[in-house]
Amino acid sequence: MAEVLVFHHGHGLTDGVREFAEQLRRAGHTVHVPDLFEGRVFDSLEEGIGYAASTGFGTITERATAVAEGLPAELVYLGFSLGVLPAQKLAQTRPGARGALLLEACVPASEFGDAWPRGVPVQVHGMDADPFFAGEGDVDAARALVETAPDAELFLYPGNRHLFTDGSLPSYDEHASTQAVRRVCDFLDRVTGPTPPDPRGNRPDPATPRPPRGPPTTPTGGPPPCPVVPNPPQAEAGLPFRAAPPIPFTSRPGSATVRHR
């Protein structure tokens, strides 16, 4: 069972972020989801980023770090978009990290150190035509990370939606999100060991990614705890990086300074 610290994106701590965390809990993991915006949730990403900018991106990261310092060192850090900044920083700089899950953003490892730390597995997820992830250079940083880190994976999903895993936003993509949740659960099982069955023989089930959800009902000997859905015939969603074709995009100068979202 993993202990996971989740950092939300620029809209704030939405119902979709909470539901994503609940899926990981239903899979048997301990999940912490701090509110870095102190109760504020924004309808538009622009408003949320405006709040973060006026508050100070450093202050947002300090809030995340303060939460982490009150928890055990052996954490998996998960960030959505804006939340990738504190997640990646803590994974690279706080001793004891068990892994990092970077969803829809990635900055060069050099932002927080000389190189990605050995012994810290990392996964990056994003859509191949997302104007932020693919259009601002994050995918370049993710590819470089895969090439240089000992245990790194990049999953690209066909589409142009940013925040495709948040079921409370119009950008939600059910098929891609379900695949991402499955891969995140597999990652957590790999880095910490699978969750054992309960005394009745049932295995935890994260269910499918859109709320509301009833209680899990996986029978003895049933499927693994992460959702498994077939790929659509027209595309293989979320190919691992080395199997995916190159994606053209135009990067902008700078690094973390252009990826606050």
Secondary structure, DSSP 8 states (H G I E B T S, - for coil): --EEEEE-BTTBS-HHHHHHHHHHHHTT-EEE---TTTT-B-SSHHHHHHHHHHH-HHHHHHHHHHHHHTS-S--EEEEEGGGHHHHHHHHHHSTT--EEEEES----GGGSSSS--TT--EEEEEETT-TTTTTSSHHHHHHHHHHHSSSEEEEEESS--SSTT-TTSTT--HHHHHHHHHHHHHHHHHHH------TTS-------SSS--------TT---SS------TT--TTEEGGGS--------S-SGGG---
